[in-house]
Amino acid sequence: MSVFRVILAILFPPLSVIDKGCGSFLIVLILTLLGWIPGVIASLIILNKNQC
């Protein structure tokens, strides 16, 4: 997970996971619309999960 991705996940969570697939993007987008913090947490989890 690069520093640029972390900053992008904090500022605009859906944009940081756009290359992980449509499902991840939609989940993070919905969580961001419901509240900014759940979107940030979900995007950081998705970015960290695919690191292995």
Rosetta silent file (secondary structure, phi, psi, omega in degrees, C-alpha in Angstrom):
SEQUENCE: MSVFRVILAILFPPLSVIDKGCGSFLIVLILTLLGWIPGVIASLIILNKNQC
SCORE:     score description
SCORE:     0.000 S_00000001
   1 L     0.000  119.088 -177.314    0.000    0.000    0.000 S_00000001
   2 L   -84.563  163.231  179.456    1.639    3.198   -1.162 S_00000001
   3 H   -64.026  -37.338  178.659    1.511    6.542    0.585 S_00000001
   4 H   -61.661  -41.991  179.111   -0.383    7.999   -2.378 S_00000001
   5 H   -64.854  -39.293  179.526   -3.096    5.337   -2.024 S_00000001
   6 H   -65.343  -44.324  178.311   -3.457    6.000    1.711 S_00000001
   7 H   -63.756  -40.969  177.856   -3.824    9.739    1.143 S_00000001
   8 H   -65.265  -37.588  178.140   -6.321    9.070   -1.644 S_00000001
   9 H   -66.065  -31.823  178.923   -8.243    6.681    0.622 S_00000001
  10 H   -77.594  -40.585 -177.062   -8.510    9.370    3.270 S_00000001
  11 H   -78.909  -47.062 -179.901   -9.537   12.161    0.903 S_00000001
  12 L  -144.431   89.158 -172.242  -11.818   10.255   -1.504 S_00000001
  13 H   -55.160  -43.274 -177.756  -12.205    6.573   -0.594 S_00000001
  14 H   -62.902  -31.722 -178.764  -13.999    5.275   -3.737 S_00000001
  15 H   -69.265  -26.595 -178.445  -11.289    6.605   -6.024 S_00000001
  16 H   -75.177  -22.543 -178.223   -8.595    4.668   -4.180 S_00000001
  17 L  -111.221   17.822 -175.117  -10.235    1.268   -4.854 S_00000001
  18 H   -65.610  -27.984  179.760  -11.429    1.870   -8.410 S_00000001
  19 H   -88.640    0.632  179.529   -8.926   -0.626   -9.850 S_00000001
  20 H   -88.663   -6.263  178.211   -9.940   -3.384   -7.400 S_00000001
  21 L   123.988  162.870 -176.199  -13.212   -4.070   -9.203 S_00000001
  22 H   -67.436  -37.355 -178.859  -16.742   -2.794   -9.508 S_00000001
  23 H   -63.819  -45.520  179.069  -17.954   -4.501   -6.326 S_00000001
  24 H   -63.727  -41.309  179.627  -15.316   -2.914   -4.134 S_00000001
  25 H   -62.060  -44.830 -178.605  -15.948    0.474   -5.686 S_00000001
  26 H   -67.254  -40.485  178.711  -19.711    0.261   -5.098 S_00000001
  27 H   -62.070  -46.653 -179.208  -19.366   -0.924   -1.507 S_00000001
  28 H   -67.804  -36.342  178.182  -16.955    1.872   -0.649 S_00000001
  29 H   -64.013  -44.684  179.659  -19.086    4.424   -2.499 S_00000001
  30 H   -64.606  -43.639  178.592  -22.223    3.429   -0.576 S_00000001
  31 H   -65.532  -34.385  177.539  -20.365    3.471    2.746 S_00000001
  32 H   -68.655  -37.674  177.620  -18.891    6.864    1.914 S_00000001
  33 H   -68.054  -31.873  177.453  -22.328    8.248    1.122 S_00000001
  34 H   -75.492  -28.703  179.322  -23.622    6.929    4.444 S_00000001
  35 L   178.456  141.083 -173.558  -20.701    8.429    6.296 S_00000001
  36 H   -66.955  -41.377 -176.059  -17.179    9.429    5.419 S_00000001
  37 H   -65.596  -43.366  175.445  -15.413    7.418    8.141 S_00000001
  38 H   -60.314  -33.993  176.837  -16.963    4.021    7.202 S_00000001
  39 H   -66.956  -40.468  178.332  -15.857    4.622    3.620 S_00000001
  40 H   -65.574  -44.383 -179.618  -12.297    5.387    4.689 S_00000001
  41 H   -63.347  -44.854 -179.658  -12.140    2.301    6.891 S_00000001
  42 H   -63.951  -41.446 -179.525  -13.533    0.044    4.153 S_00000001
  43 H   -67.456  -38.442  177.662  -11.142    1.387    1.530 S_00000001
  44 H   -67.230  -36.086  176.747   -8.130    0.925    3.803 S_00000001
  45 H   -65.903  -44.329 -179.763   -9.220   -2.651    4.569 S_00000001
  46 H   -64.826  -41.876  179.008   -9.659   -3.449    0.867 S_00000001
  47 H   -66.318  -37.224 -179.583   -6.302   -1.905   -0.001 S_00000001
  48 H   -74.886  -34.478 -177.981   -4.570   -3.767    2.831 S_00000001
  49 H   -65.533  -38.926 -176.305   -6.282   -7.106    2.056 S_00000001
  50 L   -86.289    8.737 -178.273   -5.051   -7.228   -1.535 S_00000001
  51 L   -76.207  -30.541 -175.721   -1.478   -6.429   -0.579 S_00000001
  52 L   -64.923    0.000    0.000   -0.416  -10.098   -0.038 S_00000001
